[in-house]
Amino acid sequence: MGTEVDPAALAGDRALLGRTSTAERVADILRTRIAEGFLPPGSKLSEEAIGGALGISRNTLREAFRLLTHERLLTHELNRGVFVRIPAVKEVVDIFRVRTLVECAVIRNLGAPPYQLKPAEAAVHEGERAAEAGSWLDLGTANIHFHRDLVALANSPRTDELMQGILAELRLVFHMMDNQRSFHEPYLARNRQILGALRTGNPVKAEQLLAAYLQDAETQIVQHYAQRIAGTRKGAEE
């Protein structure tokens, strides 16, 4: 841990705070930045630098840090500072448990077609452009957008808010994968398949595809985590 990030890029987010510079708005900005991959796991967050970039008080920023720590996105280390968290294996399992419960339920409970699929279609196109450009971090972001837009089909602000935090945690997990291309690229095609099933008005098939997708992604990530932990332990013993 201890990776430094350049807070200057946050200066452009200052306008998002408007006239009511609240801790909740600051937390929302940082949460979004985590979900977009700008703040990777292990990043140390400087109060002075981030506060200066956003033009906010130290107390406001500390409250935002507290909110995000409660959401399991940040961690405070005594005498060291605040860092973006590195999820544990059991947390990965829990993230996918929640994803399966929420995402599959949304698809299962869709009413009669047609569905508002333009945002999800845009996310797939976003992923295709990222893949063509070889931008695998952006492909991961597009993947997150696709699943966010699937959940948005429920037209539930509370579900959207729940998934915002879950998908931000998911980005932390994505960062731990060594080969971003081999991990993300196959799931782009599977996003297309899910979208195709919804386009034809077949939510049953879409849910089946989604459930298999989430199970495979969980298995792949957990195996990677287990191997990484085993390698760390072996290195320590040697």
N, C-alpha and C positions, 0 to 999 in steps of 0.2 A: 504494500500500500504506500501512498505518498505521491502518486502522480499529480503533477501540477497541471491545471488547465488555464487557458488564457481567458480571463473574464471580460476582456474588451468586447468580445462578440455579444455579450449580454447588454451592452449599452444600447443597442437597437431595440431591446425589449422595454426600455424605460417608458416609451409611449404607451405601452399596454397597461401601465399602472393608472393612467388617467389622473384625476384629481384626488382620488381616494386611494392613497398608497397604503394598502392593508397587507398584513402578513399572509392572508389567504390568496391575494393576487400574486404576491411574490412566490408563494409556494406553488401556485399554478404554473408560473413561468418556469421555475426550476424543474417541476415535475415533467413539463413538456420537453424541456431540454434533455432530461434523462431519457425520456421515451424516444427522442430523436437520435440518441447516441452521442450528443455533444459532451455529456458528463459521464464517462465510463466508470465501471466499478473500480474502487480504489482511489479515485480522484480526491485530492484534498481541496476543500472549499475554504477560501480565504474570506473572512468577514470583511476585511478592509477593501479588498479588490472588488468583490461582488457588490458590496454595499455602495461603493463608489460608482461602479458601472451602472447600477440601477437607480442611484440617487436616493437611497433610503437610509434610515437610521439603523444603527447597530441593533437596537432593541427589536425593531420590526423584522430584521433579517434573522435574528436569533429565534423569534417566534415562528417564522417560516421554517427554519431548520427543525424546530421542535415538532411542528406538524408533520414534516416529511419523515422525521425519525419514527414517529408514531405509525406512519404508513409503511415502515420497513424499507424506505428508500435511502435513508442516511443513517449513519451511526456516529456517536460521539465517543472519542477515545480520550481518556483522562490525560491531561498534559500534552496531548498531541493535536487535538482539533477535531473537526467534523469531516467525515469522509463519505463518499458514495459507497453503499454497502456492496459486499460480495455475497450473493445468496448461497446458502448451504443446500445440500442434496435434498433434505427433507422439505425445504422451502420450494424447491423446484417441483416436487411431487404435489405439494399443496396448491401451487399456482395452477398446475394443469388440472387438478381436481376441480377447482373453482371455474376454470375456463370451460371444462366439459359440462359442468352443471349449468352454467349460464348460456354459453353459446349454443349448445344443442337444444336447450329449452326454448330459446328464441326462435330457432328454425322450426322446431316441432309445433310451436304455437302460432305460427303465421296463419293469417286468414287466407281467404281465397286470393289468387293472383288477379291482376299483376302486382308486383312488388316494386318498391322504389329502389331500384338497383343502380342508379347512376353513380352514387358515391362509391359503391363497391367496384363497379366497372372502371371508374377512374383510378382506383387504387391498383387494380390489376394492370392497367395501362402504365401507371407509374412504375410498377415493378418491372414490366417489360422494357421500359426505357432504361431503367437502372441496370438491368441485366445486359442490354445491348452496349451500354457504356462501360460495363465491367465495374460498376460501383456497387459493391456488395453490401456496404453499410447502408446505402440508400435502398437497396433491395429489402433489407431487413426492416427498414422504416416503412416501406410500402406494404410489407406483409402485416405489420402492426396496424396500418391504416385499414387494410382489407377486413381484418377481424373486428376492428372498432366499428366499421360500417355495417358489418353483419349484425352486430349487437344493436346498432341504431335502428334496425328494422322493427324492433319492439316498441319504438316511440315512447321510451321510458327514460326520463332524465335521471332517475335514481340508478337504473341499470347502467346507463352511460357513465355516470360518475364512478360506480363500482369498477367498471372495466378500465377506466382511465388509470386508476392506481394499479390494477393487475397488469395492464399492458406496459406500464412504466417499469414494474418489477421484471417483466418478461425481457425488456431490453437489457437489463443487467445480466440476465441469463445468456442472452444472445452474445454478449461481449466475451463470455467465457469460452466460446467455441473457437478452436484454433483456425479452422479453415472456413471462413464465412461463405465462400462460394459454394463449396460442396454441401454445406448445411442448408443455405437458403434457396439455391436454384431449383432443386426438385419440388419444393413446396409451392413455387410459383405456378407450375403446371397443375398442381392440385387445387390451388385457388381458382384457376380457370374452370376446373371440373365442377367445383361447388357452385360457382357462378352460373355455369351452363345449366345445371339442374334447376336452379331457381328461375332462370330465364324461361325454361320450358314448363314452369309451374309444377315442379316435382319436389316439394320440400322433404318428402320422405327420403328420397335418394340423396338430397343435399345433406340431410342430417347424418345419414350413414357414411357418406364421404367425409364429413367433418369429424365424426367420432373416430374414424380410422386414422385420419390425419393427426388429430390431437394425441392419440395413443402412440403413434409412431414417433412423433416429435418428442414426447415425454421419454420414451424408451431410449431414443438416440441421445438426448441431452443427459439423462441420468447415467447412462453408460460412460459418456465422456467425462462427467464429473467423477465417477468412481475411478476411472483410469487415471485421471489427473491427481486425485488424492493419493492413490496407490503409488504413483510416480514420485510424489512429494515425500511420502513416508520412506520410500526406498532410498531416495537421495539423502535423506536425513540420517538413515542408518549407516549409509556408506561413509 
